[in-house]
Amino acid sequence: MQRVKGASVSVEGKEIASIGKGALLLAGIGKDDDPGSVLNMALKISKMRIFEDENGRMNLDLKQVKGKVLSVPQFTLFADTKKGNRPGFDDAAEPGVAENLWKKFNEFLRQEDIAVEEGAFGLHMDVKLINDGPVTFVLDQSKEG
């Protein structure tokens, strides 16, 4: 999750999604994820206070700053790099399952009154962003309470 001043996704040179102020989410779906885990992550993200208030403290969430989300599917987040030089992706969910859960994740965010733009599942994307801060958080469902 990256706090951004702006972000966009292009496929084959054509911009397919963009946001201004908000959050760029690089979303990895793993073998152990299910509708409940993606719901929990969406709820966590919707309430994360990562935007500055009038005193410069991170006290505001996406809704309070009228921020949007750009959700980009990224299976490479599940890369296993322990052995050799070629990453393995055994911990990533199968593509059909991953796409379905990623779409559910985005819908759960929308149900929290957050505007969501989407990247393209399974396609090569060019992602541009202006990271605000920089402020970046790694959220791992297996480590969330």
C-alpha positions as CSV (number, residue, x, y, z in Angstrom):
1,M,0.0,0.0,0.0
2,Q,1.6,3.3,-1.2
3,R,0.2,6.7,-0.3
4,V,0.3,8.5,-3.7
5,K,-0.3,12.0,-5.1
6,G,-1.3,10.2,-8.3
7,A,-0.9,6.8,-10.1
8,S,-1.9,5.2,-13.4
9,V,-1.8,1.9,-15.2
10,S,-1.3,1.5,-18.9
11,V,-1.5,-1.6,-21.1
12,E,0.1,-1.6,-24.5
13,G,0.7,2.1,-24.3
14,K,-2.9,3.0,-23.5
15,E,-3.9,4.3,-20.0
16,I,-6.6,2.1,-18.6
17,A,-6.9,3.5,-15.0
18,S,-5.7,6.5,-13.0
19,I,-6.2,8.2,-9.7
20,G,-5.1,11.4,-8.0
21,K,-4.6,11.5,-4.2
22,G,-5.1,8.1,-2.6
23,A,-3.4,4.7,-2.4
24,L,-1.8,2.4,-4.9
25,L,-2.4,-1.2,-3.9
26,L,-0.2,-3.9,-5.3
27,A,-2.4,-6.8,-4.5
28,G,-1.0,-10.3,-4.2
29,I,-3.4,-13.2,-3.7
30,G,-1.9,-16.3,-2.1
31,K,-3.0,-20.0,-2.0
32,D,-4.3,-19.5,1.6
33,D,-6.4,-16.5,0.8
34,D,-10.2,-16.8,0.7
35,P,-13.2,-14.4,0.6
36,G,-12.8,-13.9,4.4
37,S,-9.2,-12.9,4.2
38,V,-9.7,-10.5,1.4
39,L,-12.6,-8.9,3.2
40,N,-10.4,-8.5,6.3
41,M,-7.7,-6.9,4.2
42,A,-10.2,-4.5,2.5
43,L,-11.6,-3.5,5.9
44,K,-8.0,-2.9,7.3
45,I,-7.0,-0.8,4.3
46,S,-10.3,1.3,4.4
47,K,-9.5,2.3,8.0
48,M,-5.7,2.8,7.8
49,R,-4.8,6.3,8.9
50,I,-2.0,7.1,6.5
51,F,-2.9,10.6,5.5
52,E,-1.8,13.7,7.4
53,D,-4.1,15.9,9.5
54,E,-3.8,19.6,10.0
55,N,-0.9,18.9,12.5
56,G,1.1,16.8,10.1
57,R,0.2,13.5,11.9
58,M,-1.0,10.4,10.1
59,N,-4.5,10.5,11.5
60,L,-6.8,10.4,8.4
61,D,-8.0,7.5,6.3
62,L,-8.9,7.3,2.6
63,K,-12.5,8.4,3.1
64,Q,-11.6,11.4,5.2
65,V,-9.3,12.7,2.5
66,K,-11.6,11.7,-0.4
67,G,-8.8,9.5,-1.7
68,K,-9.2,6.8,-4.3
69,V,-7.6,3.4,-4.7
70,L,-5.7,2.0,-7.7
71,S,-5.7,-1.7,-7.3
72,V,-3.1,-3.6,-9.3
73,P,-2.9,-7.4,-9.2
74,Q,0.7,-8.6,-8.6
75,F,1.4,-12.3,-8.2
76,T,5.1,-11.7,-8.0
77,L,4.6,-10.5,-4.4
78,F,4.5,-14.3,-3.5
79,A,7.9,-15.0,-5.1
80,D,10.1,-17.5,-3.2
81,T,13.7,-16.3,-3.6
82,K,15.4,-18.6,-1.1
83,K,16.9,-21.0,-3.6
84,G,18.8,-20.2,-6.8
85,N,18.3,-17.1,-8.9
86,R,14.9,-17.8,-10.4
87,P,11.9,-16.9,-8.2
88,G,9.3,-19.6,-7.6
89,F,5.6,-18.7,-7.3
90,D,4.2,-21.9,-5.7
91,D,2.6,-19.8,-2.9
92,A,0.6,-17.6,-5.3
93,A,-3.0,-18.6,-5.9
94,E,-4.0,-20.2,-9.2
95,P,-4.8,-17.5,-11.8
96,G,-8.6,-18.2,-11.9
97,V,-8.9,-18.2,-8.1
98,A,-6.6,-15.2,-7.7
99,E,-8.6,-13.1,-10.3
100,N,-11.9,-13.9,-8.6
101,L,-10.6,-13.0,-5.1
102,W,-8.9,-9.8,-6.4
103,K,-12.2,-8.7,-7.9
104,K,-14.0,-9.5,-4.6
105,F,-11.3,-7.5,-2.7
106,N,-12.0,-4.5,-4.9
107,E,-15.7,-4.9,-4.4
108,F,-15.3,-5.0,-0.7
109,L,-13.4,-1.8,-0.8
110,R,-16.2,-0.2,-2.9
111,Q,-18.7,-1.4,-0.2
112,E,-16.7,0.7,2.2
113,D,-17.4,3.8,0.0
114,I,-14.0,3.9,-1.5
115,A,-13.6,4.7,-5.2
116,V,-11.5,1.9,-6.8
117,E,-9.8,1.9,-10.2
118,E,-8.3,-1.3,-11.4
119,G,-5.3,-2.5,-13.3
120,A,-5.6,-5.5,-15.6
121,F,-5.4,-9.1,-14.3
122,G,-2.9,-11.3,-16.2
123,L,-1.6,-8.6,-18.6
124,H,1.7,-6.8,-18.7
125,M,1.1,-3.3,-17.2
126,D,3.1,-0.1,-16.9
127,V,2.4,1.4,-13.5
128,K,3.3,5.0,-12.8
129,L,3.1,6.7,-9.4
130,I,4.1,9.7,-7.4
131,N,4.6,8.3,-4.0
132,D,3.7,10.8,-1.3
133,G,6.3,10.9,1.4
134,P,7.4,8.3,0.4
135,V,4.9,6.4,2.5
136,T,4.6,2.6,1.9
137,F,3.2,-0.2,4.0
138,V,3.5,-4.0,3.5
139,L,0.2,-5.6,4.7
140,D,0.4,-9.3,5.0
141,Q,-2.9,-11.1,5.8
142,S,-1.0,-13.9,7.5
143,K,0.4,-11.4,10.0
144,E,-2.7,-9.3,10.5
145,G,-4.6,-9.7,13.7
